[in-house]
Amino acid sequence: MGDIEEYIFDDDGNPILNCPNLPQEDQLFADEPDLKDIFHCKSDGYDVTLSLSKGYICWTNVNSAGKKKGKNKKGEDKNTVKLRDVFGITMKRKKASSEKEEGLCLGFTLHIADRFGPNTWVDKIVVFEHPSETLCTRYIRKTREYLDALQCRPRSVKLFLQTHAGSKTASALYKNKVLPLFQAADIDVDCIEVQHNEHIKQEMTHINLDDFDCIIAMGGDGTANKAADGLLTASQKYRGVDQKPGFTPVRARLPLGIIPCGSTNDICRSITGTEDVVTCTIHILMGWKSPVDICSAYSEDNFLQWSFNCQYGFAGNVLTFRKRYKKLGKRGLEAAFMKALTKAKLRPYKCDIEYIPSDLQIPPHRKNLPCYTGCDTCWKETVEDDNGVTEDLVQAFDPLSESNNSDTLVNLAELEETPWRTKKLDCLNIGLYTISGRSELAARGLSMYTHLNDGAAELVLIKDAPRKEFIRVLKRLTNGKEQFDFPFIEVLRVKEFKFRLRLPTGFQYKDRNFSELDYEINRQQKQMDSATKSMEILEIDDLIESDNDDQVDKSPSPSLNDSVHSKDSKRVNNNNKPAPFKKAKSVQHFDKKVLKRTSTETSIETFTTDDTDSDSDTEDSDSDMENGKEIVSVDSMGVRTVKSASAANQHLVGPAYRKTFAEEDRAKRQRKRQKKEDKKKAKEEQKMKSVWNMDNEICQEDTLHVKVHHGLLKIFGQGVSPSTIYSSPSLLCIARM
């Protein structure tokens, strides 16, 4: 809690002086008298003073000569602790002989948050011994009243424990280090062990957010991401917000705490600067939290998840191989790293990128400075209602402006101003970072200039480059040099981003000289030629139908007996034709011929005009039926009949049409050969794809739409200290390259 304003205002707007030097919790106890008593600490007598009005507790050691000890170089008493730095006070008792009985009172224990390093905090314990339980109870009660007045501290938490994270020591860490700190702070913990991958999501679906003060994820990045995703999803559901593309989200109702104990703890490192379990627990107990940007990810019209960092290409391959080498433990990361760097696996990926640049411009004095504690670039606006709807900084997307093809006659982007920018690239790796992504590999972060709470994300595009140049980029992550000072790297600040993998149309994996441009030109030329032929045949077809209709209209309609008589006469002599059905001149021109019409979407049609050619027509029809085509015939009465191959094949039943053993073997070999060819083609197509690494979790999507939301989630942590000492990377393969 910070200091209050110097003045407050009444209903008329007149300023009133309001104790400018005292915090708000100290004003509640301004009339509280101080407690002074003598306690023993480390076998010495101490005068202990508890002052709620001034917000501190101090103890002074007095020797037999009456001289006070415990002065530092500046003359200040070093045995004075502010009550705001105390997170717990407990009674110290002697071990009882039975479980039902309470041991004798030995005094009380004070738990203090003490800074141990730039980003590290420890639990400092001070024990004041006194045999009077009544006296110790009075100090404990007064101290807890002061601590309860601090509104920022949680009192009831929901903790998700991932027992299989990292080296599988999460249960021991929770029992020996985390739980005692929560008990000292008198916090109720509802701990649930994660059983499967969707366990957190299922629990957060039915949770009542009003029963807890914060949500805690104890595990790696995967557990932290699932807890953040479940918390934000539950918050949207609580406020009745439907998660669909273009929706405006509400802020998370509860803050999120992360206790790192996994194989990768990049999220916790980026927000707290360390992965120490005790430090992160103390951040939760003290209520130190910071707003953090987060992204919502979609695939087409489906909402996928909430995420902090997204990477595609090389980082996705490393994560894929790391899952394969999971049994190697921490050495699996090095093996996966070297596997992804081989010449066979390191390749560029063709992609189309659209993005909206960020409106926020970083000041020149902050352009090349990382985000540290107290960063003036991160937005510090106060929000009266934490559950209020956030304001979108992105305009509504117009689907008409999405087309950027050069084949269109009108360029819509020129007619209407659009915030979207488009790029077509071949990239080795694509990274979108809302947090710096500090890890064992990159101590300063995958994007060291990314801010936690500025409403924008860093889009890092590593374009196609030689392998040795890409290795130089990886080495820059381990030292203090400029990370992206390469001509093939482009860094953009965006607030919305779209990705689409560009696979070649009509891909032929056997043809190594395949050209997508030549393929498209030939395909369009064939379509134009087939369309021209179809139009010519359609004109001839219309002419035939018109002549037949005129001839039929002029002739009298035959009776039923006449039609039967004509059919009988045709069996005797096919040349004797009835007079009313004499063929027109336009039809005689196509006599004894078969016209086949071919197009991209229509099948072959056969026109017969003479009964004398019935044998040849039957042979053509049978061959067309075998090829899966439709047959259209015109009989002597001018009636058109359509025969489909599927209908005709239904009559080919019986022993006379059963396939021979040789034909069955031939078909079996053909299916086996086709299956083998499809498998090879799928394998070649898979080489053109990678996976998304979303907070060290695999996401297999070829299209992705990501939107950055400013300060949507509060996470316990104070940022990275400017005096942080960076250690050398743990991966030996980087130094040896």
Secondary structure, 3 states (H helix, E strand, C coil): CCCCCCEEECCCCCEEECCCCCCHHHHHCCCCCCEEEEEEECCEEEEEEEECCCCEEEEEEECCCCCEECECCCCCECCEEEHHHEEEEEEEECCCCCCCCCCCEEEEEEEEEEECCCCCEEEEEEEEECCCHHHHHHHHHHHHHHHHCCCCCCCEEEEEECCCCCCCCHHHHHHHHHHHHHHHCCCEEEEEECCCCCHHHHHHHCCCHHHCCEEEEEECHHHHHHHHHHHHHHHHHHCCCCCCCCCCCECCCCCEEEEECCCCCHHHHHHHCCCCHHHHHHHHHHCCEEEEEEEEEEECCEEEEEECEEEEEHHHHHHHHHHHCHHHCCHHHHHHHHHHCCCCCCCCEEEEEEEEECCCCCCHHHCCCCCCCCCCCCCCCCCCCCCCECCCCCCCCCHHHHCCCCCCCCCHHHHCCCCCEEEEEEEEEEEEECCCCCCCCCCCCCCCCCCCCCCCEEEEEEECCCHHHHHHHHHHCCCCCCCCCCCCEEEEEEEEEEEEECCCCCCCCCCCCCCHHHHHHHHHHHHHHHHHHHHHHHHHHHHHHHHHHHHHHHCCCCCHHHHHHHHHHHHHCCCCCCHHHCCCHHHHCCCCCCCCCCCCCCCCCCCCCCHHHHHHHHHHHHHHHHCCCCEEEECCCCCEEEECHHHHHCCCCCHHHCCCHHHHHHHHHHHHHHHHHHHHHHHHHHHCCCCEEECCCEECCCEEEEEEEEEEEEEECCCCCCCCCCCCCCCHHHHHC
